[in-house]
Amino acid sequence: YLEVLKNLEHLFETKENYDVIIYAGEEQNQKVIYAHSVILCCQSNYFRTAFSNNWAEIENGKYIFKKSNILPHTFETILRYLYCGQIDLSSNNGSDVFSLLIATDELGLQTLSEH
Amino acid sequence: MSSRKQPKGKIRPPKKPNSADAQFNDNWDRLAQAIREIHKKNASILSFEELYRNAYNMVLHKNGDKLYNGVREVITQHLEEVAVSQVVPAFPLSGASSSQTNPNGAGGANFLKVLKTVWEDHTTCMLMIRDILMYMDRVYAKTANVPLVYDLGLDLFRDTIVRSQNYPIQNHLLEVLLQQIKLERENEIIDRTNVKASIDMLLELTDASTKDTVYATDFENKFLETSSEYYRVEGQMLVGEYDAPEYMKKVDKRLNEEEQRVRHYLSQTTEPKIRNIVEEELISKHLKTVIEMENSGLIPMLRNEKMDDLGRMYKLFGRVVKGHDEMKSAISDYIRELGKAINETVTSNTTAEGGNAASGDKQTGATVAVRWVQEVLDLKDKFDKVQNLALSNDKAFQTSFNEAFEYFINKNSKSPEFISLFIDDNLKKGLKGKTEEEVDSVLDKTITLFRFIGEKDVFERYYKQHLAKRLLLGRSVSDDAERGMIGKLKVECGYQFTTKLEGMFNDMRISSDTMTDFKEYLDKSVLEKPKLDLSVTVLTSTFWPMNLSASPRCNLPPELTKACGTFQNFYLGRHSGRRLTWQSNMGTADIRGSFKARKHELNVSTYQMVILLMFNDKQDGESLSYEQIKGESDIPEADLKRNLQSLACAKYKILVKEPKGKEINPGDQFNFNNDFTAPLQRIKIQTVASKVESEGERKETREKVEEARKHQTEAAIVRIMKDRKTMEHNLLIAEVVKQLQSRFMPNPALIKKRIEALIEREYLERATGDRRVYNYLA
């Protein structure tokens, strides 16, 4: 069980064979984050819809996803949760937690907000 | 960002153009435009993330209701346009004439096709709209308690297109659907996919007030009504045009078609309803007509053994409530009718034969009995076959058939005698031409007839008589077959029924042992040996059906009387306290007769022997008169006539009668026929053995049976009362009937008489308080 999580975390960190390119944040705060569509789709309805045939934006075989109103740092936290089901709030300050909550509400990740 | 709080209630703050409003308008414009693009199938230029965020922001800023209503408006507008630009132009030519101008319903089919496209477009768009409004669904729709946006889309489609107030779309849709179905019923090929698409659409839409599907509220009833009408007309037409088998094939086909139709493009919930309609209109309403169709209805099917048609009728009619009942009663009536016909041939035969009864040619009587049983068996076979091949061995039908058989078999008061005669016949000639298995299967079938007999005690009496003759005259083909038959009867009626029959067998066995002993006794004894071989069968009088008191007397020749005396001494010496009575009417004798041509060994009955021996003392050509023979032999008149007939009028004419003729009359003269010739050395003179009883004998048998029933009834009453001590009249009667019905059907009047007789003899008394209650007196 732990081994499985470890492997997923490894995947999250190495981004091996990624097929999603996320542009999180705006302008100078923007950051490119790589991810795997299967993981995102199977964990969240929002991403499943975003990457569905009707809506997907694809460049060079990679899904392109721009999310300007969520900070890269927040996005990383969310992604780690989607990969490993873990969240570490100890290193976050109050405002970080707040923006995380707002983002999870927008993306419809109830299980994470409940966390 | 602003966190402006709206006051509770309906009162809204005055609208001020502020940044929030501006942002709302900006967001909404973009969304509305996007929805239009989606409707134009231009979605590829849109960004999901952006639109979602727009909707999200609007809901977040408490503008969920505006958003929701706005979306409703955009979709409604779009659908209105679709109605005008696509649906209305596709209307088929006006309803009534459409089937004439478009005999193939092409206009209708096209209309359905357009509707299908419109519907598919709408659902596709709604899915995309749902995608971008996911947040609104999740957050706003839940709290505001309004339908999710996709369902809103369905409702709008229902109200703007399907049930449009502005255009008669609904009428056209229903009419076209019903017309397409009608065309298909009339063997046109229709495009089922288009019909199915419309039906599925109606199934997906929900009626707001009933919460049922629009299919159920708008379509189904109309469909059922028109179907009902359609099949009512068709039913009348078919009944008039086709014979029963064809009719049923058509109905079968219709049922199949409707089932297929439901499976292919209607809702499964409609299946039982449409099935009921077809069953009602095509089966229930015409049940009797089809059953009674001349030359092709149920009876002709039975007559011609049309098993497939019968099977089809059974299956079809089983679908409706009264179907099998009608069939059952028709078949039962038919069985009764056939049975009646069989009974009638018998009575007409016996009355015809009754005219010559005096001629003594009673062999035909047995033939009639055998033929009657054979015909009943054939009938039974036939209906067993029907039951097996066409009626799936339905128990209810079996019961009703059995009742019909029981009915007509018991209508023939001679049936117990006939069945016994039939068995007699088979056990006598049995093996001639038939294997043992065949005989056995015939007997098995006979047992099934036996089951139908109400008066089993009458049967028992006849069976005993016939068995006695078979045993004593050595006419039975096989001991195993006899025992087998008794075994079968035992299974049917229990050991009480057969103890006496078994006793008869026992007597035969013991007698043969006794004879061995008797021979030894004679060899050892110093007495003068009789000049003839005597073979005696000792019968227990209670087992055998002979009447002791009325045992026929006859003057035996002295040699024989002497031999009998010897045996009597021997037997009584071994078994003291017994009484032997000689039954001279049952014996046989082997005698040697010298004729001109050669000597013959004659196997004759005791009586015939007595008669023939009289001629020993006569000169050639000297004759004896009937009266002389009668006087000298003392043989009872009926037996004497029968035996003289066998000697003088049958196949072998040992005696010559003057005047010639088949009848034996007082005053006839008899001569020994010296010129007699025959190819065989050994000749068996047939005496008429088993025969249908004459009226007198029948009456006698009846009386005996009645007498036996009295005893059985009394015994049953006493048995029951001894057990219960006191009992109410009706209960007692019921119990007695229950105990006796396996042997015969006692009538209550008889039972009542027996109760009274028992009261007289003080076995019972009436209770003092209640005259309807009896007490048992120990």
Boltz contact constraints between the chains, C-beta under 6 A:
constraints:
  - contact:
      token1: [A, 49]
      token2: [B, 131]
      max_distance: 6.0
  - contact:
      token1: [A, 50]
      token2: [B, 48]
      max_distance: 6.0
  - contact:
      token1: [A, 54]
      token2: [B, 128]
      max_distance: 6.0
  - contact:
      token1: [A, 55]
      token2: [B, 48]
      max_distance: 6.0
  - contact:
      token1: [A, 106]
      token2: [B, 56]
      max_distance: 6.0
